[in-house]
Amino acid sequence: MGINMKNVDTKKIRKAMEKAQDESRYEHTLGVTYTATALAMCHNCDLRSAEIAGLLHDCAKCMDNAKKIQICEKHNIPVNDVERKNPSLLHAKAGSFIAMDTYGITDTDIINAILNHTTGRPNMSLLEKIIYVADYIEPNRKKAPNLSTIRLLAFTDLDKALLMILSDTLTYLTAGGGEIDLMTKKAFEYYQAKAKQQEK
């Protein structure tokens, strides 16, 4: 039996993240948490869920790659070819397991928000979108293209902001010869089709 989300001690989680992460990753975590709660206020999403998901979204990021693979293999979490070549991509899958196993998070929406914050997926929940977007636009981010436009959009049209991030991510990976996760491509196609549908 999991613990009620109201009983989750976010101060404890914050302290645990400070220990588990290097300084810049911890600053990023706080930035995502701050941005996610602001977006949750704006889009009428549960603030506590946004705070918990923001704090835990990168809980496995600073773990060594062998450990990430080990967690996935031990707990039958599927690892695709792209992830095997770049195990750092597994931090979302490993992190969603750690959120449940170490921090007692039982809320499926929070688990999914952690799981999908790197790749996105078609038909995301409001919380999933918020964590995905917050991860990209938090105040410590400096280099991404169209950042100021996306930051404005995030508070007025979350789906448009999401589509722009997915598009820019795919453009960046294609230009740099990076591996593209199939889920990111699927997410982009889904939200692109949705946007075209709404224009009709």
DRENKOLBA-561796 format. One record per residue: residue in one letter; x, y, z of N, C-alpha, C in turn; residue number from 0. Coordinates in pm, whole numbers. Example, Ala and Ser with C-alpha at 12.3 -4.5 7.8 and 13.67 -1.06 7.14 Angstrom:
<atoms>
a; 1319; -569; 780; 1230; -450; 780; 1320; -330; 780; 0 .
s; 1285; -225; 708; 1367; -106; 714; 1290; 3; 787; 1 .
</atoms>
This chain:
<atoms>
m; 85; -120; 0; 0; 0; 0; 88; 125; 0; 0 .
g; 70; 210; -99; 151; 332; -110; 104; 439; -12; 1 .
i; 181; 544; -5; 141; 653; 85; 59; 756; 8; 2 .
n; -31; 820; 79; -112; 926; 20; -20; 1040; -23; 3 .
m; -48; 1097; -141; 40; 1203; -192; 44; 1324; -99; 4 .
k; -62; 1342; -22; -64; 1454; 74; 42; 1435; 183; 5 .
n; 79; 1309; 207; 178; 1279; 311; 321; 1277; 260; 6 .
v; 339; 1303; 132; 475; 1305; 77; 547; 1429; 131; 7 .
d; 665; 1407; 187; 743; 1516; 246; 834; 1577; 140; 8 .
t; 790; 1688; 81; 866; 1747; -29; 999; 1807; 20; 9 .
k; 1003; 1848; 145; 1131; 1900; 200; 1235; 1788; 204; 10 .
k; 1191; 1670; 246; 1281; 1553; 250; 1332; 1520; 110; 11 .
i; 1240; 1523; 14; 1278; 1493; -126; 1380; 1596; -173; 12 .
r; 1355; 1723; -141; 1448; 1829; -184; 1588; 1805; -127; 13 .
k; 1593; 1769; 0; 1723; 1742; 63; 1791; 1619; 0; 14 .
a; 1712; 1518; -30; 1767; 1397; -93; 1824; 1429; -231; 15 .
m; 1755; 1516; -305; 1803; 1556; -440; 1933; 1636; -428; 16 .
e; 1942; 1718; -327; 2064; 1798; -307; 2184; 1707; -284; 17 .
k; 2160; 1597; -214; 2268; 1500; -189; 2300; 1417; -313; 18 .
a; 2196; 1377; -386; 2213; 1284; -499; 2264; 1351; -626; 19 .
q; 2244; 1482; -637; 2276; 1551; -763; 2395; 1644; -747; 20 .
d; 2465; 1669; -858; 2570; 1771; -852; 2503; 1909; -848; 21 .
e; 2582; 2012; -825; 2525; 2144; -799; 2439; 2196; -915; 22 .
s; 2490; 2182; -1038; 2414; 2238; -1151; 2286; 2158; -1177; 23 .
r; 2291; 2027; -1155; 2170; 1945; -1173; 2067; 1978; -1067; 24 .
y; 2113; 2002; -944; 2020; 2039; -836; 1956; 2175; -864; 25 .
e; 2034; 2269; -914; 1980; 2401; -952; 1874; 2385; -1061; 26 .
h; 1902; 2296; -1155; 1806; 2267; -1263; 1678; 2208; -1204; 27 .
t; 1692; 2115; -1112; 1576; 2052; -1047; 1488; 2156; -978; 28 .
l; 1552; 2248; -905; 1475; 2354; -838; 1407; 2444; -942; 29 .
g; 1478; 2472; -1052; 1421; 2555; -1158; 1300; 2490; -1222; 30 .
v; 1308; 2359; -1246; 1196; 2286; -1306; 1078; 2282; -1208; 31 .
t; 1107; 2260; -1081; 1001; 2254; -980; 927; 2388; -971; 32 .
y; 1005; 2496; -969; 949; 2632; -963; 863; 2660; -1086; 33 .
t; 916; 2626; -1204; 845; 2651; -1330; 720; 2564; -1341; 34 .
a; 733; 2437; -1300; 619; 2345; -1307; 504; 2392; -1218; 35 .
t; 536; 2440; -1099; 427; 2487; -1010; 364; 2614; -1065; 36 .
a; 445; 2701; -1126; 389; 2822; -1188; 296; 2784; -1305; 37 .
l; 340; 2690; -1386; 256; 2644; -1498; 129; 2575; -1447; 38 .
a; 143; 2501; -1337; 27; 2433; -1278; -77; 2535; -1230; 39 .
m; -29; 2645; -1171; -121; 2753; -1129; -194; 2811; -1250; 40 .
c; -119; 2831; -1355; -172; 2893; -1476; -274; 2804; -1547; 41 .
h; -248; 2674; -1548; -332; 2582; -1627; -423; 2495; -1541; 42 .
n; -439; 2534; -1415; -532; 2466; -1325; -500; 2316; -1310; 43 .
c; -374; 2289; -1281; -329; 2152; -1256; -294; 2143; -1107; 44 .
d; -296; 2023; -1053; -267; 2007; -910; -123; 2051; -877; 45 .
l; -110; 2150; -788; 20; 2209; -757; 114; 2109; -691; 46 .
r; 59; 2030; -602; 142; 1934; -528; 201; 1829; -621; 47 .
s; 120; 1781; -713; 169; 1683; -812; 281; 1743; -896; 48 .
a; 262; 1870; -937; 363; 1938; -1019; 493; 1955; -940; 49 .
e; 479; 1987; -811; 599; 2006; -727; 674; 1874; -710; 50 .
i; 602; 1766; -678; 665; 1635; -656; 731; 1585; -785; 51 .
a; 659; 1595; -897; 714; 1549; -1026; 836; 1632; -1066; 52 .
g; 830; 1763; -1040; 943; 1851; -1070; 1066; 1815; -989; 53 .
l; 1046; 1790; -861; 1159; 1754; -774; 1222; 1621; -813; 54 .
l; 1139; 1526; -858; 1189; 1391; -883; 1220; 1362; -1030; 55 .
h; 1193; 1455; -1121; 1204; 1420; -1264; 1344; 1375; -1304; 56 .
d; 1447; 1429; -1237; 1586; 1391; -1269; 1653; 1315; -1154; 57 .
c; 1572; 1242; -1075; 1629; 1176; -956; 1734; 1071; -991; 58 .
a; 1731; 1020; -1115; 1831; 919; -1155; 1938; 976; -1248; 59 .
k; 1933; 1106; -1273; 2021; 1167; -1375; 2169; 1153; -1341; 60 .
c; 2205; 1169; -1214; 2346; 1166; -1175; 2397; 1026; -1139; 61 .
m; 2312; 928; -1158; 2351; 788; -1135; 2442; 742; -1250; 62 .
d; 2537; 653; -1223; 2621; 611; -1337; 2539; 521; -1431; 63 .
n; 2582; 520; -1558; 2504; 454; -1662; 2482; 305; -1638; 64 .
a; 2584; 239; -1585; 2572; 95; -1557; 2459; 69; -1457; 65 .
k; 2447; 158; -1359; 2343; 145; -1256; 2204; 165; -1318; 66 .
k; 2193; 261; -1410; 2064; 285; -1478; 2021; 159; -1555; 67 .
i; 2116; 101; -1628; 2086; -21; -1706; 2048; -135; -1611; 68 .
q; 2123; -146; -1503; 2099; -253; -1403; 1957; -242; -1345; 69 .
i; 1915; -120; -1309; 1779; -99; -1254; 1675; -144; -1356; 70 .
c; 1693; -102; -1482; 1596; -138; -1586; 1591; -288; -1609; 71 .
e; 1707; -351; -1617; 1710; -496; -1642; 1652; -576; -1525; 72 .
k; 1687; -533; -1404; 1641; -604; -1284; 1489; -598; -1270; 73 .
h; 1430; -486; -1311; 1286; -467; -1290; 1205; -476; -1420; 74 .
n; 1266; -544; -1519; 1197; -571; -1647; 1145; -445; -1716; 75 .
i; 1223; -337; -1707; 1187; -213; -1776; 1253; -220; -1914; 76 .
p; 1176; -213; -2022; 1235; -230; -2155; 1339; -122; -2190; 77 .
v; 1448; -166; -2251; 1554; -75; -2294; 1568; -89; -2446; 78 .
n; 1546; 21; -2520; 1558; 10; -2666; 1703; 33; -2712; 79 .
d; 1726; 16; -2841; 1863; 25; -2896; 1925; 163; -2876; 80 .
v; 1843; 266; -2894; 1892; 404; -2876; 1939; 424; -2731; 81 .
e; 1859; 372; -2637; 1894; 387; -2494; 2017; 304; -2457; 82 .
r; 2030; 187; -2521; 2147; 104; -2491; 2276; 173; -2537; 83 .
k; 2266; 242; -2650; 2382; 317; -2701; 2408; 442; -2618; 84 .
n; 2301; 503; -2568; 2312; 627; -2486; 2239; 605; -2353; 85 .
p; 2301; 533; -2260; 2230; 498; -2135; 2186; 619; -2052; 86 .
s; 2243; 737; -2079; 2200; 856; -2004; 2051; 883; -2030; 87 .
l; 2000; 837; -2146; 1858; 854; -2178; 1768; 771; -2086; 88 .
l; 1827; 673; -2019; 1748; 586; -1931; 1712; 652; -1798; 89 .
h; 1762; 775; -1775; 1738; 835; -1643; 1588; 856; -1615; 90 .
a; 1509; 873; -1721; 1364; 893; -1700; 1297; 761; -1658; 91 .
k; 1335; 652; -1725; 1278; 521; -1690; 1324; 477; -1550; 92 .
a; 1456; 488; -1527; 1509; 451; -1395; 1451; 543; -1287; 93 .
g; 1437; 670; -1321; 1384; 769; -1225; 1240; 742; -1185; 94 .
s; 1159; 699; -1283; 1019; 670; -1249; 1010; 551; -1154; 95 .
f; 1101; 454; -1170; 1105; 340; -1078; 1150; 385; -939; 96 .
i; 1256; 467; -933; 1307; 516; -804; 1201; 599; -730; 97 .
a; 1125; 678; -807; 1017; 758; -746; 919; 668; -671; 98 .
m; 890; 552; -731; 798; 457; -666; 867; 383; -552; 99 .
d; 984; 329; -583; 1052; 237; -492; 1114; 308; -371; 100 .
t; 1180; 420; -394; 1252; 489; -285; 1165; 595; -217; 101 .
y; 1083; 663; -298; 1008; 777; -242; 860; 748; -222; 102 .
g; 817; 625; -253; 680; 583; -224; 573; 654; -305; 103 .
i; 610; 705; -423; 511; 775; -505; 422; 671; -575; 104 .
t; 292; 685; -554; 198; 588; -609; 108; 650; -716; 105 .
d; 112; 779; -730; 27; 850; -826; 77; 824; -969; 106 .
t; -6; 759; -1049; 34; 720; -1185; 70; 840; -1271; 107 .
d; -3; 949; -1253; 22; 1069; -1334; 162; 1126; -1305; 108 .
i; 200; 1127; -1178; 335; 1175; -1141; 441; 1082; -1199; 109 .
i; 419; 951; -1186; 514; 852; -1240; 530; 872; -1391; 110 .
n; 418; 889; -1461; 424; 909; -1606; 492; 1040; -1645; 111 .
a; 471; 1143; -1563; 536; 1273; -1590; 688; 1259; -1582; 112 .
i; 735; 1180; -1485; 880; 1155; -1473; 926; 1068; -1590; 113 .
l; 849; 965; -1620; 884; 869; -1725; 896; 934; -1863; 114 .
n; 807; 1030; -1891; 800; 1086; -2027; 858; 1226; -2042; 115 .
h; 930; 1274; -1940; 975; 1414; -1947; 1086; 1437; -2048; 116 .
t; 1153; 1332; -2093; 1263; 1347; -2190; 1215; 1333; -2333; 117 .
t; 1131; 1234; -2359; 1089; 1204; -2497; 953; 1263; -2532; 118 .
g; 869; 1286; -2429; 730; 1314; -2457; 662; 1187; -2506; 119 .
r; 533; 1196; -2533; 459; 1084; -2591; 328; 1139; -2648; 120 .
p; 263; 1065; -2737; 132; 1112; -2785; 32; 1119; -2670; 121 .
n; -59; 1214; -2677; -171; 1224; -2582; -127; 1230; -2436; 122 .
m; -38; 1321; -2405; 9; 1337; -2267; -99; 1400; -2179; 123 .
s; -93; 1370; -2051; -182; 1435; -1955; -134; 1579; -1934; 124 .
l; -215; 1659; -1868; -177; 1798; -1839; -47; 1803; -1757; 125 .
l; -37; 1718; -1655; 84; 1717; -1572; 208; 1675; -1653; 126 .
e; 193; 1575; -1737; 305; 1531; -1821; 354; 1646; -1910; 127 .
k; 260; 1718; -1970; 296; 1832; -2055; 371; 1938; -1973; 128 .
i; 319; 1965; -1854; 379; 2069; -1769; 524; 2034; -1734; 129 .
i; 550; 1910; -1697; 687; 1871; -1659; 777; 1871; -1782; 130 .
y; 726; 1823; -1895; 804; 1823; -2019; 844; 1967; -2057; 131 .
v; 748; 2057; -2053; 774; 2196; -2092; 862; 2266; -1988; 132 .
a; 833; 2244; -1858; 911; 2307; -1751; 1059; 2267; -1758; 133 .
d; 1084; 2143; -1795; 1221; 2093; -1808; 1298; 2171; -1915; 134 .
y; 1226; 2217; -2015; 1288; 2287; -2129; 1303; 2437; -2103; 135 .
i; 1205; 2495; -2033; 1204; 2644; -2022; 1249; 2699; -1888; 136 .
e; 1284; 2612; -1793; 1318; 2662; -1659; 1428; 2770; -1666; 137 .
p; 1434; 2860; -1566; 1519; 2979; -1576; 1667; 2955; -1602; 138 .
n; 1719; 2837; -1565; 1863; 2811; -1587; 1896; 2772; -1731; 139 .
r; 1794; 2743; -1811; 1818; 2710; -1952; 1855; 2838; -2027; 140 .
k; 1959; 2829; -2108; 2003; 2950; -2177; 2010; 2933; -2329; 141 .
k; 2043; 2812; -2377; 2087; 2799; -2516; 1982; 2755; -2617; 142 .
a; 1870; 2703; -2572; 1774; 2646; -2668; 1719; 2753; -2761; 143 .
p; 1695; 2716; -2889; 1639; 2814; -2982; 1494; 2848; -2945; 144 .
n; 1451; 2966; -2982; 1311; 3009; -2960; 1267; 3008; -2814; 145 .
l; 1364; 3016; -2724; 1334; 3001; -2581; 1236; 3106; -2530; 146 .
s; 1259; 3233; -2566; 1171; 3338; -2514; 1029; 3323; -2569; 147 .
t; 1017; 3281; -2695; 884; 3258; -2755; 814; 3143; -2683; 148 .
i; 888; 3033; -2662; 830; 2915; -2597; 791; 2947; -2453; 149 .
r; 872; 3026; -2384; 839; 3063; -2245; 707; 3140; -2239; 150 .
l; 685; 3230; -2333; 558; 3303; -2337; 442; 3210; -2371; 151 .
l; 463; 3127; -2472; 358; 3034; -2515; 316; 2938; -2406; 152 .
a; 413; 2894; -2326; 386; 2794; -2221; 275; 2839; -2126; 153 .
f; 264; 2970; -2108; 162; 3020; -2015; 32; 3059; -2085; 154 .
t; 32; 3055; -2220; -90; 3092; -2293; -146; 2975; -2372; 155 .
d; -58; 2894; -2429; -103; 2778; -2509; -1; 2665; -2492; 156 .
l; -29; 2580; -2395; 66; 2474; -2358; 95; 2378; -2474; 157 .
d; -9; 2343; -2550; 11; 2250; -2663; 101; 2310; -2770; 158 .
k; 85; 2440; -2796; 171; 2506; -2895; 316; 2508; -2848; 159 .
a; 335; 2536; -2719; 471; 2536; -2662; 532; 2396; -2674; 160 .
l; 452; 2296; -2643; 495; 2156; -2650; 537; 2119; -2792; 161 .
l; 454; 2155; -2889; 483; 2123; -3029; 612; 2192; -3075; 162 .
m; 630; 2316; -3033; 751; 2390; -3071; 876; 2324; -3012; 163 .
i; 868; 2280; -2887; 982; 2211; -2823; 1013; 2081; -2896; 164 .
l; 909; 2003; -2925; 929; 1875; -2996; 993; 1900; -3134; 165 .
s; 944; 2001; -3204; 997; 2035; -3336; 1144; 2077; -3327; 166 .
d; 1174; 2168; -3231; 1312; 2216; -3215; 1406; 2103; -3172; 167 .
t; 1356; 2012; -3089; 1436; 1898; -3043; 1472; 1807; -3161; 168 .
l; 1372; 1778; -3244; 1397; 1693; -3361; 1492; 1760; -3461; 169 .
t; 1475; 1890; -3480; 1564; 1966; -3570; 1707; 1962; -3519; 170 .
y; 1722; 1984; -3388; 1855; 1984; -3325; 1922; 1847; -3337; 171 .
l; 1847; 1742; -3309; 1903; 1605; -3315; 1938; 1566; -3458; 172 .
t; 1853; 1604; -3553; 1877; 1572; -3694; 2002; 1645; -3744; 173 .
a; 2011; 1774; -3710; 2126; 1854; -3755; 2257; 1804; -3694; 174 .
g; 2250; 1759; -3568; 2371; 1714; -3500; 2402; 1567; -3520; 175 .
g; 2318; 1499; -3598; 2338; 1356; -3622; 2311; 1273; -3498; 176 .
g; 2230; 1327; -3406; 2199; 1255; -3282; 2094; 1148; -3304; 177 .
e; 2088; 1054; -3211; 1988; 948; -3218; 1851; 1005; -3182; 178 .
i; 1752; 976; -3263; 1617; 1024; -3235; 1534; 911; -3176; 179 .
d; 1478; 935; -3058; 1392; 837; -2996; 1259; 834; -3071; 180 .
l; 1213; 714; -3102; 1089; 698; -3178; 970; 765; -3108; 181 .
m; 970; 764; -2975; 859; 823; -2901; 851; 974; -2923; 182 .
t; 967; 1041; -2936; 968; 1185; -2961; 907; 1214; -3097; 183 .
k; 941; 1131; -3195; 887; 1146; -3331; 735; 1125; -3328; 184 .
k; 692; 1023; -3256; 547; 994; -3246; 473; 1109; -3177; 185 .
a; 536; 1161; -3071; 475; 1273; -2998; 461; 1395; -3089; 186 .
f; 566; 1424; -3164; 563; 1539; -3256; 452; 1521; -3360; 187 .
e; 445; 1403; -3420; 343; 1377; -3524; 201; 1389; -3468; 188 .
y; 184; 1342; -3344; 53; 1348; -3279; 10; 1493; -3256; 189 .
y; 101; 1574; -3198; 65; 1713; -3166; 61; 1802; -3290; 190 .
q; 136; 1764; -3392; 129; 1837; -3519; -8; 1813; -3585; 191 .
a; -51; 1687; -3584; -182; 1652; -3641; -295; 1720; -3562; 192 .
k; -278; 1724; -3431; -380; 1787; -3344; -390; 1937; -3375; 193 .
a; -275; 2001; -3393; -274; 2145; -3424; -341; 2171; -3560; 194 .
k; -315; 2085; -3657; -376; 2102; -3791; -527; 2082; -3783; 195 .
q; -569; 1988; -3702; -711; 1960; -3681; -781; 2084; -3624; 196 .
q; -715; 2149; -3528; -774; 2266; -3462; -780; 2388; -3555; 197 .
e; -691; 2389; -3652; -690; 2503; -3748; -807; 2498; -3844; 198 .
k; -861; 2376; -3864; -970; 2359; -3962; -1098; 2431; -3919; 199 .
</atoms>
